[in-house]
Amino acid sequence: MKHNPEKARLLSCSDDKTWKRWGPYLSERQWGTVREDYGPDGESWNFVTHDMARSYAYRWGEDGIGGICDVEQILCLAPAFWNGNDTILKERLFGLTNGQGNHGEDVKELYFHLDSSPTHSYCKYLYKYPQASFPYEDLILSNQIGRTEPEYELLDTGVFSGGRYFDCFIEYAKVDPEDILMKITVHNRGPKAHRIHVLPQLWFRNYWKHNPRYSRPVMFRRGKGVITTQSSRNGEYNFYHSGGEALFCENETNTQRLFHLPNELAYVKDGVNDHVVLGSASVDPALKGTKAAIWFSEEIEPGGFQVFRTRLSKREHFDPWIDFDEIFEKRKAETDLYYDQLIPKSLNADQGKLLRNALGGLLWTKQFYYLDVFKWLFGGPGEPKPNRLRQRNFQWQHLTNRDIISMPDKWEYPWYAAWDLAFHTTTFAEVDPQFAKGQLLLMLTEYYMHPNGQIPAYEWNFSDVNPPVHSWAVWEVFLKDKQHSGRADYSFLEKCYHKLLVNFTWWVNQKDKDGMALFEGGFLGLDNIGVFDRSRMPTGIQKMQQADATSWMALFTLNMLRMSLELAMKNPVYEESAAKFFRQFLNIGWSMHNISGQNVSLWDQEDAFYYDVVQMKSGFTDRLRVRSLVGIIPLFAVEVIHKDLIDRLHEFQVRAEGIIRTRPDLASLISRIEEVNKEGSYLFSIMRGYRLEQVLKWLLDENEFLSEYGIRSLSKYHKDHPFVFEHHGMHRIEYVPGESNTGMFGGNSNWRGPIWFPLNYLIIRSLLRFYDFYGPEYIYEFPTGSDRKLNLREIAIELTKRLLKIFERNEEGRFQYHTDDSDHLFATDEHFRDLHLFYEFFDGDSGRGLGASHQTGWTALIANLLLELEEMEGV
């Protein structure tokens, strides 16, 4: 195979001080975040708004458009643009806050994470900028509509009519880890010549104001075409620019504009904006500061383009441009080679491009994330104590985050979410297993994990409970890393295992109130999937046994059992732990079907489906007969283990046989716990063959869960048959294929029907696991009622193809997830039609993309499906 320089670089990156020291780690939104909220009432969206952001020096991070920074975010680099008509520079992406959008927060820009190598030796980003004034006010006012109405988007404003916009391509190429080339290529797609102002901006994050250990850094013009930065934290850099005018100000808050208080310094953060847009004398004539911009201004003919070049380097260059084009071509070619060797030859051109876009987008979602909860609550050394009437995350004062973390979406979710991250790592493992392992370990460190064992959920409420999928991700990444490297990283597995033991104990102690192996978790990331908010149950309900929480714990238990057995091959001590988890798995399986002291179980024999069970304070119990993913999640608790492994672990075998002998009733409910198939494998599963067959009837029914584009999160049955629970009011749930029609969770939660990639991916992986045991002779109807019989692997392939269909072109020539009239440009405009977005979720009937539009977090699982399709089909 041809030498792969990018792969070699990746293998050399043992830490972030090599080729990954700089990357696209700059957030796309820092305003409106919990971290920057220093108001008394906890209304984070309103404390720092988009309008304030250009004048406000952030405390915990920075933002920009298609920008980069170093791993500690000492120094940031990102472009700003001005079309000559806007009232402000386009320095950051605009969007609606949670209260402004009819479906919650929503970015209202057109931008695309086009490409990235795993080490970020080459990155490419596209921002589409209107030539007319950006319609800020129109987007706010026109979205003041009902929840059932479609969102009013940027294309709906007409500002892109006639092709009157610029395509701004932002590219980076590294000469070495600390010598970075930046190229901005602006195309005029309009019918007339138009002037564009391009301002690459270099600035220091304002760390000196909040940390007396550090002195103020400085940047200054050292000569024609070069700016030098000096800092005690990262030394000296030279910023070269080919043409343009150097402008300087300070990354300090404009207190005069925001709070009507005198500014401490003359030239504050919005100085460049006011100088370019308003002509103000707001930049430092001494040509120094902590923020600098290079002001390029060019008239571009229709159909023409202009290139703008800068270079940030630790070294001095007599001629910084002599190798500029050569390096760009070389790094681009190396990135092409890397993906050419990764993409299966069985994929067609469109699928290969989709795979590369998904992985490139995921690599762009890395973000420097900084939050010290103790300092946020009480102030740092020399800082006044914040006035907080609502002390959010008070129980998490140990939590100190200052790392590069994969984000669900760097605008709509510019904060990590623990269970999202678990799915991200299984995709990262395909391109950068070291980063994937590092992310999983990060959540388990003493700086993140609570002393009681809970993994932090997300900054809005670290104590919220996410599904316990961390163990699943650890095992998946361990296997993928072993497959790619040819060696098993037992050190990684053992480190994770010991921390996961603590997390497992937290779940058992906190979420199994009766000690009966039946679990409650609240909303568990599934938001509106329930008839009411399961974190705030109606008056009169004493407790709820959740089919999904209990099933997630069955999966957690199986993962720990499998890890125990793997580690026991190296150290027999783990055999005892394996026996413990074997017993716990049996306990959970038994309890799901025999709720102690009650006349119901989570399994409903009549419906042949799993439901949540509520117990009233009066003692009355009842099932909540909602056909949702709650009843599908038991499918995930499945593992196939070969008898050779069991036979080599004598202590575990003796203990397991003892458990089965003394409690045969436990084993009787779990699939094939004492039998092996013809290949010599045991099946560990919550579902025996009968239950699997019954649940598959619902799952594969097109009038229930099966959509043309994957598996819905709520059965379509509930469209005409809403479920109503009457108790201290009427609680109702009905199938909604797209955006939620309820105000629950702020009205921006959407589990009432749409298709979500993470759960679909787990369904597919579970079916393949069952196939490993049952083989090709076990067949099922697909779809239900069709008389077409497929085995479980064939069904997994069919589900994969339905998910892939979302990203295929429809009869109109646009990708299926573009189904709005306003999306016509994605079918008709050659500069739109090949661009991919990766939405948070998809309409259960049409496949239309919904939610966060750049969610290359868990929706990047499309890459896993493309990579695994070849193996599934036996190519």
N, C-alpha and C positions, 0 to 999 in steps of 0.2 A: 504494500500500500504506500502511496506517495507520502513523503514526510509532511507532517501537519504542524506548522509552527505555532498555531494558536493552541493546539492541544498540548504541545510541549510547554508553552507559557503557563497554561492552566495547571499542569502538574508541578511547576516550580513555585506556585503561589501557596506556600505553606502558611502565610499570614497575609494581612492586608497591607503590608509595607512594601510589597512588590508590585506586580502589574495591576493589582486591584486597589492600590492605594487611592487612586482617583477613579471616579465613576459617576454615573447619573444619579447621584445620591441626594440631589436637591429636591425638596418637596415641591409639588405643584400648588399647594395651598397650605400656608401656615396661619393665615387669618381665620377666625371663626373656629379655632380648635380649643379644646379643654386646656391645653398647656398654656395658651396665651391669655386665658380668661382670668383676670384679677378683679372681677366685679364681685359684689357681695352676694348676688342672687343665683349665681351659677348659670346664667343665660349666656352660654359661650358664644353663640352665633352673633350676639349683639355687642360684645365687648370690643373686639377688633373686627371691623367690617372691611369689605373690599375697598370702599372709598377711603377708609382710614389707613389701609395697609401701605400705601406709597409714602406715608408720612410717619409711620410708627416703626420704631426700632424693636424688633421682636426680642423676646427673652430667651426662647428655647430652640429656635431654629430659623431657617430662611426659606424663601420660595422664589420660583422663577419659571420661565418657559424653556423647556428643553435644556436645562442647565446641568452643570456638574459641580462637584466639590470633592475635597479630600475626605478621608474616613472620619476625621474629627470635626469636619465642617469649620475649619479655621478660615479657609479662603473659598469663595464661591465665584463661579463664572457662568453667566447666562446672557442671552441677548434680550434687548427691548426693541420695539418697533414703533414707528409713528407714520401714519398715512397722510399727515398734513391736515386732517379734518377732525380727528378726535380731540376731546378736551383734556385727555391725559395720555401719557405714553402707555403702550401696551407692554407692561413689565411682568404681568402675572395674569393667569387665566381668570375669567369672570364666571360666576355661577350664582344660582339662587340659594339662599339659606333655607334651613328646614321649614321656617314659617312662610317663606315667600313662594315656594313651589307647591303646586297642587298635589304632587307626590313626594314632597320632601325635598331635601337638598339635591341640586342638579347642576352640573357644569353646562354652560351654554357657549361652548367653543367648538371649533373643529380642529383637531390635532391628532397625530398618529405616531405611535412609537414604532418606527419602521424596522429597526435592525439593531443588533448589538452582538458582539462576540462575548463569550463568557467572561473574559478578563476586561472587557470594555476597551480593548485596544482599538476597536472601531465601533462607533455608535452613529445612528442616524435617526432624525426626528423631523416631522413635518408639521408646521403650523400654517393654517389657512387664515389669512388676514384680509378683511374687507377693505376696499379702497374708499368707500363712503364711511361716514361716522359710525362707529360701533353702536348698535341699538340697545344700549344699557337700559334706558327707561322703558322702552317698548317691551323688552323681555320681562321686566319686573311687573309692569301693569297688565300685560296680556296673559300672564300666568295666574292672575287672580281669578281663577275659575274653579269649578267644582271638581271633586275627586274623581268623578266618573268621566271627565273630559280628558282627551289626549293632551299631553304636554305641548306647550307652544315653544318651538325650537328655533335656533338661530336661522335655519334655512327658511322657516315660515315667515320671517321678517322681510324677505325679498332682497336682503342686502347683498346676496351673491348673484342676483339676476344679471344676465348678460356676461357672465364670467368676469365681473368687475371685482377681482380679488387678486391678492398675491399668494403664491405658494412659496413659503419660506422654509427651505431645507436647512437644518442645522446638523452639522456633522463634526465628529471628533475623531482624531487618529493620534495614537501615541507613538512617539519616536522611541521612548523608553518610559519607565514608570513615572517620571516627573518631567517629561518634555512632551507637551500636549498641543496638537494643532487643532485649531477651530476654523471651520469653513462654513460660511452662511451664503447660500445661493438663493437669490430671490428672483422668481419668475413672474412677469406680468401676464396674467391670463385674460386681461380685459381688452376691449377694442380700441382703447386710446392710450397714449403715453401717460404715465403717472409717476410722480416722484415718491420714493420710499426713503425713509430715514431708518437706518439700522444702527443700533447702539449696543455693541458687546459691553457688558458691565462686569467689572471685577470688584469684589468687596469682601471685607472681613465681617464674619458674624460678630455681633457685638457681645463678646465674652468678657471684656475688661470692666464693663460697668457693674457686673454682678460677681466678680471675683477679684478681690484686691491683690491676689498673688500675681496677676498679670498686668503689665503696663500696656498703654494704648499702642497698637501697631501703627504703621504709617505706610502710605504709598505715595510716590512722587514721580514727576516727570524727570527722567535722568538724561534724556537727550531726544533728538528727533526720532519719533517712531518707537520709543521704549519707555515703559513705566516700570519702576522697581518697587516691590513690596518688601517690608521688613517687619518681622515679628519674632518675639522671643519663643514663640510656640512652633513655628515652622520655618524659621530662618529667612532666607531671601529668595524671591522669585523675580524673574524678568518677564514682562508682558509686552510683546512686540505687536505692532499694528502697521499694516500696509496702507498708509494714507489716513485720513480722518483727523478729527480734532479731539484732543484729550481734555476731558472735563472732570473736575474733582469736587467732592463734598464729603460730609461725614455721615456714617451710618448711625445717626442719632435722631431721636424723635423731634419732630417739629411741634413742640408744645404750644407755640403761638397759634398754629392753625387748629390743632385738635382740642386744646384745653384753655386757650386764651391766656396762657402764661408765657412770660418772656423766655426765649430760647437761650440756653447756656452757651451755645456756639452759633456763629454767624451762618454757617453753610451746612444745613441739615439734610436728612435723608432724601427729601423730595427736591433737592436743589437741581439735579440734572433734569428732572421732569419740568420744573418751572422755567428753567433756562431755555430748554428746547421748545416747549409748547407756548409759553407766555412771553419769552424774551426777557425774563427777569435776570437781575444781576445776582443770581443765587448759587453760583459756582465759585470756587476759591481761585482768585487770580494768581495766588502763589503756587498754584498747580500741585497741591498736596491734599491728603485727606485719608479717610478709611474706606472710601468708595470712589471708583473711577469709571468713566464711560468713554468709549471712542465713538465720536459722532460722525458717521458716514451719511452722506446724502447724495442720491443719484436718481436721475430721470431714466426710467426704463421704458423702452418702446413696446408697443403691443406685440406679444409673442416673444419678447426678448427676455434676457436675464442679466443679472449682475452678481459677481462673486466678491465677498468681503472676507478678509483673512486676518487672523490673529494667532499668536503663539505664546503659550505660557510655559516657562522653562526655568529649571534650577540653574541651567548653564547660560553663559554668555555666548551670543552668536554674532559673528561679524556680518554674516548674511543669513538671516533667519528664513529666507524664502527659497534658498538654493535647492533644498531637498523636499520642499513642501508638497508639491504635486506627486513626486515619486513615492513619498511615505504614504500618502493617502491611497494611491493605487495599490501599493504593496499590502497595506493592512486590509483594504477592501478585498483583494484577491485571497488573502489568507482566511478571511471570514467566510468567503464563498467556499473555499476548499473545506473548511471545518464543517459547514453545513452539508456540503455535497457528500462527505463521508458519513455523516450522521443520518441523513434522510434515506429511508428505504427505497430501493430502486423500483419496488412494486407500486409506489405512489405515483399518481399522475402529476403534471406540472402545477395545477391549481392546489392540490393537496400538499405538495412539497412547499409551495409558497405559504400556504396557511400554517403549516408546521413551523416554518422559520419565523413568520410573523408572531405566532403565539409565544415561542421561546424568546424572541427578541423583546416582545412587549413585557414578558415576565421579568427579564433581566433589567428593563427600565424601571420596574416598580420598586427596586431597592431604594431605601431612604435612610438618611441619617436621622435617628430618632433620639431625642434627648429629653429626659424628664426625671427630676429628683423630687419625689412626692413630698418628702419632709421639707425641703426648701420651698416647694410650691405652696405648701400649707402655711408655713411659719416664717418664711423669708430666710435668705442666706446671711452669711456674716456681713454685718454693716448695712443690711437692708431693713427697711421697716417691715413690720409684720403685716401681711395682707389682711384686708378687711373682708373676711369670708363668713357670711351668715350660714352658708351651706358648705360644709367642709367635705367636699367630695373625696372619696377614696381615703378617708381618715384612717382606716384599718391597714393601709398599705404604706406606712411611713418608711418601711425598709426598702421600698422599690426605687431603684436607681438605674435608669436606662440611658445608655449613651453608646449606641451601636448602630451598625448598618443592618436594617431589618427589612424583610420583604413585606410590602403593604398590599392590602386587597386592591386599592386604587389610590394613586397619589394625590387625587383631588377630592373625590367624594369620601374616601376613607384614608386620610393621610395619617393613620395610626394602625398599629398592628392589632390583629384579632387572632387569638390563640388557635381557634379551630380552622380558620381560613389558612393560617400559616402552615398547619399540618399538611393540608392538601398541596400548598405551594411547594413544599419540600419534595414531594413525590415527583413533581415535574422538574424542579431544579436538579434532582438526582440524575436526570438524563443528560444534563450539560455541565453541571458543576457539583458532583457529590460532596466535595469538601464543604462547600457553602451550605448545602442541604443539611449535612450533619451538624454543622456549626449552629444553624438556626434552631434545630431541635434541642441541642444542648443548652442554647442560650435561655430558652424559656424555663429550663430546669435549674438554672444557677440560683445561688442564694440572693442575688440582686433582683431576681424576678419572682421566682416561686415563693409563696408565702411560707413562713415558718410552720404553719399548720398543714402545708402540703398542697394548697390550692394553686393552680396555674392562673396567672392574671388573664382576664378576659379581654378588656379593651379600656381605653382611658376614660370613657364616659362612665364606666362602673367596673372596676377591676374585679369586683366580687360577683358579678353576674356569672352564671354557670353555662359554659359551653360544653357541647358533647365531648366526652373523653376519648378523642381520636388520636391523641399524641402517641400512645403506644402503638397503634396501627401504623402511623407514619414512621415511627422509629424502625419497626420491623420491615416495612416496605423499602425504606431508604437503605437499610442494612443489606437487603437482598439485591437491590439495584446496584449499590456500590460494589458488592461482591461480584456481580455479573460483569460490570464494566472494568474493574481493576484486576479481577482474577484472584483476589484475596479477601478474606473475611476480616473486617475491622472489629475484633472482639473488644478492644479497648472502648470504642464508641458504644457498642451494645451494652457493655457492663456498666459504664458510667450512667447511661440513660436508665438502665434497669433499676439501679439503686434509688435514683430520684423518683422514678415512676412508682416504686414501692410506697414511697411517702405519699404520693398523689393518690394512689389506690386506697390507702388507709384513710385519707381525708374523705374520699367518696363514701366509704363504708361507714365512717363515723358520723358524717354530716347529712348524708342523703338517704340513708336506710334507717329511718326513725325507729322502727320496731325490731330491727335486727333480723328481719326475715328474708333478706336478699331481694327485696322489692324496693325500687329506687324512685325518688323524686328529684327532679333537677330544675323545676321551673320551666322557663320557655325553651331552654336548651338550644338556642340559636335558631329555633324553628318559628319564632314569632307568631304570626297569625294562623298557624296551622290548627290551633285549638279553637273551641267554641268560645272560650274566654281566655284572658291572660292567665296562664298557669303559674305565673309568679305572684299574682294577686287574686287569689280565688275568691269567688262570691261568699258573702256571709252565709254561714250555716254548713259550709264544707269543712270537715275536720282535716282531711288529707286526701291525697290522690296517689294511687300507684300508677306510674307511667309506663306504658308498654315500651316507649322509645328509650326512656332513661334506663330501664331495666335491661333492655336489649343492648344499649351502648355499653353497659357494664359487663354484659356477657361477652361482648367483643373484646373489651379491655382485659377481662379475665383470660380469654383464650390467647390473646397476644402475650400476656405475661407467662402463661403456661408454655407457649412455644419458645419464648425467649429463655425461660428457665431450662428447658430441655436442651436448647442449643448451648447455653453456657455450661450445663452439666457435662457436656462432652469434654470440656476443658477442666472443669472443677466439679467433682462429685457433690460438693456441698449444696449445689443448686438443685439436686434431686428432691430434697425436702421441700424447697419452695415450689417445685413443679407439682408435688403432691398436694400442697396447700391450694394452689390455683385449680387443680383438677377437682378437688372437693368443692371449692367455691363455685365453679362452673356448674356442677351438678346441683348445688343448692339453688342457683338462680333458675336453672331450667325447671326444677321441681316447683319453685315458688310461683313462677309465671303461670303455672297450670293448677296450682293449689294454694290459693290465698288463705292463710291460716285463720280459722275462726269465721270465715265468710263463706257465703254460698255461691260466690262467683269467682271466676279466674280471669286473667287477661285474655285468654283464648276463648272466643265465643264459638261453641260447637255448632250452633244453628247457622250462624253466618260464615263460619270457617274463616275467622279473621281475628286479629289482635286489636283490642281496644284499651284505652285508659279506664281505670275504675276509680270512682269517687266514693268516699265514705262520709256520710253526713254526721253531724254531731248527735243526731238522734240514733245513730247506729245503722241506719238504712244504707245499703250500698247499691250502686248501679254502674253499668257500663255506659260510657259516652260513645255511642255508636256512630262515630265519624270515621268514614273510610278515607284515611290519609296515610302519609308516609309513616306515621306512628305505628301503623300495623304492618308496614313493609320492613322496617328496620330490624326486626328479629331475623330476617334473612341474612344479615351481615355477620351474625355470630356463627361462623363456619370455619373449620380448619381441617385439613387432611394431613395425617402424620403416618409415615411408613413404619411398619412393625420393626424394621431393622433398628431404627432409632430407639424405640421403646425397649427392645430386647437388649440393647447395649447398656441400658440404665437399670441395673438390677434393683437398687433401692426404691426408685420410683415405681417400678413394676410391682414390687411387693406391696407398697403402700396403696397403689391404685386398686390392686386386686382385693386388698383388705376392705377398702371403702365400698367396692361393689358387692362384696360378699355380705357385709354387715348392713348395707342399705341398698338392696336391689331395687327398691321402689324409686330411688333417685335416678339410677341408671336407666330405668325402663322408659323414661320420658325423653331421653337424649338419643339422637340418631346414632346407631351402629357403634356404640361405645365398646362393645365386646366382640364385634365382628370385623373381619377384614374383607376387602374386596379381592378380586382375582389377582390384582397387582400387589396385594399384601399391605394395603393401607387402611387405617382407621378413619372414620368420619366423626368429628366432634361438631355437633350442630344442635341448636335449640329446636330446629324443626326436624321431626321424623318425616319419612317420605310422604305420608298422607298429608301432613300439614303443608309441606312444601308444594305439593300438587294443588291444594286448595287455594293457597295464597297466590300461586302463579295464575290461577284462573282469573282472579281479580286484577292482578298486575298486567296481564297480557290482553285484557279486554279493552277494546277501543271505545267502549261506552263508559269505561271506568278510568283506569290509570294510563293506558297506552295511547299516546298521541302519535301523530305522524312524525313528530320531531323528538320523541323520547318519552320519558315517564313523567307524568304530572305529579305534583306534590299533593293534590287533593283529587279525589275521584270526581269525574264529570257527572256521576250519578247525582251529586248534590246540587247540580244546576237546577234541576226540576224538583228535587226532593231535599230542600234545605233541612239541616238538622237543627232542632230547637230544644234548648234545655231551659225549662222554666223553674227557677228557684231564686227568690228575691229579685225578680225581674226576668225578662226574657232574653236569653242568650242564643244567638243564631249564627250559623255558618252555612255559606253556600259557595258553590264552585264559581270562581272568577278566574278566567284564564290568564289575565294580565295584571294590571295594577290593582292593588287592594281597594275595596270599597268601604273599608272600615277605618275609623279613627284610632283604633287600637295601635299602640306603640307610635303615636304621633302621626299615624296615617301613611308612614313610609315603609311599612313592612308588607311583604308580598308573598306569603307562603300559601295563599288560598287557591292554588291551581297551577302556577307557572312551573316550568321545567328548570331545574337547577343541575349544573354539571356535577358537583361533588357527590350528591346522592345517586345520580344516575351512574356515575363511575363506580361507586361502591356496589350498586346492584349488579353491574356487569361483572365486576371482579368476583362477587359472591357466586354468581351463576357458573363462572368458569371453575371456581373451587369445587362446587357441587359436581360439575362435569368430571373433574379429576377423579372423583370417587365413583360416580354412577356410570360414567362412560357413555358411548354413543347409543346404547340400546334403550336407554330411558328417554322417551319422547313425550312432547307436550304439544297441545294446540297453540299455534301462533298464526294470527291472533285467535283469541278464544272464540269458539263458535265457527271457525273457518274450515274445520276438518283438515287443515294443513298441519302436519306433524313434524316437529323439529326437535333435535336434541338440545341440551342446555348450551353447548358451545355455539351451535347455530343460532340459537335465540340471542346469545350475547353479541354475536356478529350483527344480527338484524337490528338490535338496539343501538349498537355503535353506528351503523349506517344511518339510522334515523337521526341521531345526534349530528352526524356529519352533514346531513341534509340541510341543517340550519345554515351552514356556511357554504352551501352550493348555490349556484345561480338559478333563479327561477325563470319563467318564461319571459319576463320583462328584462332579463339580463342583469338584474341586481341580486345581491346575496339575499337569501330568504329572510334573514333577520331585518332587512330593510323593506318594510311593507307599508310605510306611511306615504301619502301623496307628497309630503315635503321632501322625501328621500329620492325624488326623481333624478337628481343629479348623479346619484350613485348608479343609475342605469344609463344615463345619456351623456355624461361628461367624462371624457377619457382621463381626466385628471382626478376623478373621484372613483371610477368604477372598480378599480383593483385594490382599493384601500380597505383594510379590515378593521372592524371594531370588535371588542370582546365584552359583550354585555354581562351584567351580573346574573340575569335570569332571562327566560324566554317564554313568550306567550304559549300557553298549553294547547292552543288550537291552530295558531298561524305560524308559530316559530319566531315571531317578531321580537327583536331585542328590547329589553326593558331594564330599568334600574341603572346602576352605575355603568356608563357606556364604555369605560376603559378598564374593566375589571379583568385584567390579564393576570389576576391572582388565581382563583380556583377555576375560572373558565379556561385558563391555560391547560387544564386537563385534556382539552381537545388534542394537545400534542401527545400526551400519553396514549390516547386512543389511536391516533394515527401510527405511532411507533409500534403499538401492540397488535394492530389489525393484521399485519403480516403474519405474526405468530399465531393469532387466532385462526386465520384462514389456512394455516399450514403451508404458506408459501415458502 
